[in-house]
Amino acid sequence: MICEKIGRSRLGKTYILRIYDNGKVEITGDFFTTEEDLKRIEEDLKNGKKPENATILGVDLDELFREYQECRKVDK
């Protein structure tokens, strides 16, 4: 694993963002979303893109993307 970020969103939900050596991105936490949206967000992050067209209730996707970028900086 390259990086693990545990945070509390400004909207009040806890999330865990994990980035693995093989590029896989995993997001878990006490938020609400559909399985399809979660997979879409993880795939967007894996490709280095800001998540769009998906929703996680209680988590700001801009905030999550910033955390992802921080993890990638540490990797370099």
Secondary structure, DSSP 8 states (H G I E B T S, - for coil): --EEEEEE-TTS-EEEEEE-TTS-EEEEES-B--HHHHHHHHHHHHTT----S---BT--HHHHHHHHHHHHHHH-
